[in-house]
Amino acid sequence: MEHIGSSELILNPDGSVYHINLKPEHVSPNVIFVGDPARVDRVAKHFQKIEFTTQKREFRTVVGQYKDRRFTVISTGIGPDNIDIVINELDALVNIDLENRIKKERQRSLNLIRIGTSGSLQRDIPVDSMVLGKYGLGFEGLLHFYQAEHIFERDIQEAFVRHTSYPEKRSLPYFVKNDGELESLLVSDEVFTGITATAGGFYGPQGRVLRLELDRADMNEKIESFRFQNLRISNLEMETSAIYGLSKLLGHKAVSMNAIIANRADLTFSQDPYRTVDRLIEYTLNKLI
C-alpha cells in the first residue's frame, strides 16, 4: 500500500493528529460538530460521564456518554476550510494506520451530526425554529478540489444555475444530499426541512452590506425564490455542504441540524439565541438515542 508522508498527515509528538489533537480511541461512532468551542460544553453538560477533553486552537473536544450512547463533540470553528481539516483528520484517525502510515483495508463509517446556528431565507421559517438540511448547497468551492463530480445532484444544480443566472466567474455551486438514515432519526413535525446553503464568508458571500457593494445585489432574492420539485432553499450558513460532500466521499453519514437565530427575509434576530441552541441540542441528543 502507498505510504503517506509525514508532511501530508502530520502527527503531534504524542501521536495525536495535528490540528484536532485526538487519537483513535477518542473517536466515537457518533460525532457531533458545533462551530463555537463554548458550545461543546453546552452539549457535554447533558452527559452522565466525561471521558476525555482537549483543545487546540478552535478545536475543542469532549468525549462522554449520554444515557447509553458514547459521543464525541468537537468544535470546528467557522467555515468550510475548517470542516476540511476536521473531517479529513477524523477519517484519518479511524481509517489510516497512523503507525505505518497506510490506509486500513477495512474502513469504518462515522455518524457526523452538525448542531449549528443559521439564518432562515424564508419568511415562514421564523427565528427560534429548527431546520434539518435535506441537501447541502455549496457556494464555497471546496468539493471542486476533490474528485467529487459523482456525488453532485446534477438536475438541481443545473436548475439552480439557470434560475439565478449564476456568474461564470464564481465557483460552480453544487448540491449534495444528506444521509437518509440519520435524517429519518431526526426529522419530525417540530423541524423544518429544506436545502441548507453554505457560503464561504459571512458578509458579502451571504448578501450583507456594510461598506462594500455586492457584485450581485439580487442573489439572495434569487436563492430565496428557487424551487425544484418540492424543494426550496431554507437557510444559509457556512459548513453544511462541506460536511455532506466530504462525508459522502469518505464513506461517512452526515446530517445538519440548524438553530434559526436570524431571518434574512424579514431582518429579525432571535431575542434568546442560546435558548434556541439549547433546545436543538436536547432535541438532537434525544432523537439520536
C-alpha positions in Angstrom: 0.0 0.0 0.0 1.1 3.6 -0.6 2.9 5.2 2.3 1.5 8.6 3.4 4.3 11.1 4.1 4.7 13.0 7.3 4.1 16.3 5.6 0.7 15.1 4.3 -0.6 13.5 7.6 1.0 15.5 10.4 1.1 14.0 13.9 1.9 15.6 17.2 4.7 14.2 19.4 2.2 12.3 21.5 0.8 10.5 18.4 -2.4 12.6 18.1 -3.4 14.1 14.8 -2.1 17.6 14.3 -5.0 20.1 14.3 -7.7 18.4 16.4 -5.3 16.8 18.9 -7.1 13.5 19.1 -6.1 9.8 19.0 -8.1 7.0 17.5 -9.6 6.0 20.9 -11.2 9.4 21.2 -13.4 9.0 18.2 -16.9 7.7 19.0 -19.3 6.2 16.4 -21.4 9.3 16.8 -19.6 12.6 16.4 -21.3 16.0 17.0 -20.0 19.1 15.2 -20.5 22.5 16.7 -19.0 25.8 15.5 -18.3 27.6 18.7 -15.9 26.0 21.2 -18.1 27.2 24.0 -21.0 25.2 22.6 -19.1 21.9 23.2 -19.7 22.3 26.9 -23.3 23.2 26.3 -23.7 19.8 24.7 -21.4 18.0 27.2 -23.4 19.3 30.2 -26.0 16.7 29.3 -23.5 13.8 29.6 -23.7 11.5 32.5 -20.0 10.7 32.2 -17.0 12.6 30.7 -14.1 10.5 29.5 -11.8 13.0 27.8 -11.3 16.7 27.0 -8.8 18.6 24.9 -8.4 21.8 23.0 -6.0 23.1 20.4 -6.8 26.4 18.6 -10.6 26.5 17.9 -10.9 22.7 18.0 -12.2 21.8 21.4 -13.3 18.2 22.1 -15.3 16.4 24.8 -15.8 12.6 24.8 -18.6 11.3 27.0 -21.8 9.3 27.4 -25.3 10.4 27.1 -27.6 7.7 28.6 -26.2 4.5 26.9 -24.6 6.2 23.9 -21.0 7.4 23.5 -20.5 10.7 21.8 -17.5 12.8 20.7 -18.4 16.5 20.5 -15.9 18.7 18.6 -15.9 22.4 17.7 -15.0 23.1 14.1 -14.7 26.8 14.2 -16.4 28.7 11.3 -16.2 27.8 7.6 -15.7 25.1 5.1 -11.9 25.4 5.4 -12.1 24.2 9.0 -14.5 21.4 8.0 -11.9 20.2 5.5 -9.4 19.9 8.4 -11.8 18.2 10.9 -13.3 15.6 8.7 -10.1 14.6 7.0 -8.4 14.2 10.4 -11.3 12.4 11.9 -11.3 10.0 9.0 -7.5 9.5 9.3 -8.0 8.5 12.9 -10.3 5.7 12.1 -9.3 4.7 8.5 -5.5 5.1 8.4 -2.9 3.1 10.3 -1.1 6.0 11.9 2.0 4.0 12.9 2.6 2.5 9.5 1.1 5.4 7.6 -1.1 3.3 5.3 -4.8 3.1 4.6 -6.6 0.4 6.5 -8.1 -2.4 4.5 -11.3 -2.3 6.5 -12.9 1.1 6.5 -15.0 2.5 9.4 -18.0 4.8 8.9 -18.9 7.5 11.4 -22.2 9.4 12.1 -21.4 13.1 11.8 -24.2 15.4 13.1 -23.9 19.1 12.9 -25.6 21.2 15.6 -25.2 24.8 14.3 -26.7 28.2 14.0 -28.1 29.6 10.8 -30.2 32.3 9.2 -33.5 31.5 7.5 -34.1 32.7 4.0 -37.9 32.0 4.1 -40.4 34.2 5.8 -42.4 31.2 7.1 -39.3 29.7 8.8 -39.2 32.0 11.9 -36.4 32.7 14.3 -36.1 30.2 17.1 -37.2 27.3 14.8 -35.1 24.2 13.8 -34.2 23.2 10.3 -32.8 19.9 9.0 -30.8 20.2 5.8 -32.0 17.6 3.3 -29.4 18.8 0.9 -26.3 21.0 1.2 -25.8 23.7 -1.4 -22.1 24.7 -1.7 -21.1 28.1 -2.9 -17.6 27.9 -1.5 -16.0 25.6 -4.0 -14.3 23.2 -1.5 -15.5 20.0 -3.2 -14.1 21.0 -6.6 -10.6 20.3 -5.2 -11.5 16.6 -4.9 -12.8 14.0 -7.4 -16.4 14.7 -6.4 -18.5 15.0 -9.5 -20.2 11.7 -9.0 -21.9 12.8 -5.7 -23.4 16.0 -7.1 -27.1 16.3 -7.7 -26.9 17.4 -11.3 -30.6 18.1 -12.0 -30.9 20.5 -9.1 -27.5 22.1 -9.9 -28.5 22.9 -13.5 -31.9 24.2 -12.5 -30.3 26.5 -9.9 -27.7 27.9 -12.2 -30.4 28.7 -14.8 -32.7 30.3 -12.2 -30.0 32.6 -10.7 -28.1 33.3 -14.0 -25.1 32.2 -11.8 -22.0 34.2 -12.6 -19.4 32.1 -14.5 -16.5 33.8 -12.7 -17.6 32.2 -9.4 -17.0 28.6 -8.4 -19.8 26.4 -9.7 -22.4 25.7 -6.9 -23.0 22.1 -6.1 -25.7 20.1 -4.3 -25.1 17.1 -2.1 -27.7 15.0 -0.2 -27.6 14.2 3.5 -27.7 10.6 4.8 -31.2 9.3 4.7 -30.9 7.0 7.8 -29.8 9.9 10.0 -32.5 12.1 8.6 -35.1 9.5 9.5 -33.9 9.6 13.1 -34.0 13.4 13.4 -37.0 14.5 11.3 -40.3 15.3 13.0 -43.2 17.8 12.9 -41.1 20.1 15.1 -38.4 20.5 12.4 -38.5 22.3 9.0 -36.6 20.6 6.2 -35.0 22.1 3.1 -31.8 22.8 1.2 -29.2 24.4 3.5 -26.9 26.7 1.6 -23.3 27.1 2.6 -21.4 30.4 2.0 -17.6 30.9 2.0 -17.9 34.1 4.2 -20.3 35.9 6.5 -20.8 39.3 4.8 -20.6 39.7 1.1 -21.0 35.9 0.4 -24.2 36.0 2.4 -25.5 39.2 0.8 -24.8 41.5 3.8 -23.8 45.1 3.0 -21.8 47.3 5.4 -19.4 49.5 3.4 -18.7 47.2 0.4 -21.1 47.0 -2.5 -22.1 43.5 -3.7 -21.3 42.0 -7.1 -24.9 40.7 -7.3 -27.3 42.5 -5.0 -30.2 40.3 -6.1 -28.6 37.0 -5.3 -30.4 36.4 -2.0 -33.7 37.1 -3.7 -32.9 34.6 -6.4 -31.8 32.0 -3.9 -35.0 32.5 -1.8 -37.3 32.1 -4.8 -35.6 29.0 -6.2 -37.8 25.9 -6.3 -37.1 22.4 -7.6 -39.9 19.9 -7.4 -40.9 20.1 -3.7 -37.6 21.6 -2.5 -36.6 25.1 -1.6 -33.5 26.7 0.0 -34.4 27.1 3.6 -31.4 28.6 5.3 -27.9 29.9 4.9 -24.8 29.2 6.9 -21.1 28.2 6.5 -20.5 24.5 7.0 -23.2 22.0 5.8 -22.3 21.4 2.1 -18.6 20.7 3.0 -19.8 18.3 5.7 -22.1 16.4 3.4 -19.7 16.3 0.5 -16.6 15.1 2.4 -18.6 12.7 4.4 -20.1 11.1 1.3 -16.7 10.9 -0.4 -15.1 9.2 2.6 -17.9 6.8 3.4 -19.4 8.6 6.5 -23.0 9.5 7.3 -23.9 13.2 7.9 -26.8 15.4 8.7 -27.0 19.1 9.6 -29.3 20.4 12.3 -29.7 24.2 12.4 -31.0 26.5 15.1 -32.5 29.5 13.3 -31.4 32.6 15.1 -31.9 35.1 12.3 -34.5 35.6 9.5 -32.8 37.2 6.5 -36.2 37.7 4.7 -37.8 39.9 7.4 -34.5 41.1 9.0 -35.2 39.8 12.5 -32.9 38.2 15.1 -33.7 35.9 18.0 -34.1 37.6 21.4 -32.6 34.5 23.1 -30.4 32.5 20.6 -28.8 30.5 23.4 -32.1 29.1 24.4 -32.8 28.1 20.8 -29.4 26.4 20.5 -30.0 24.5 23.8 -33.4 23.3 22.6 -31.8 22.0 19.4 -29.1 20.2 21.4 -31.6 18.4 23.6 -33.8 17.6 20.7 -30.9 16.1 18.7 -29.4 14.1 21.5 -32.7 12.5 22.4 -33.5 11.7 18.8 -30.1 10.1 18.3 -30.5 7.6 21.2 
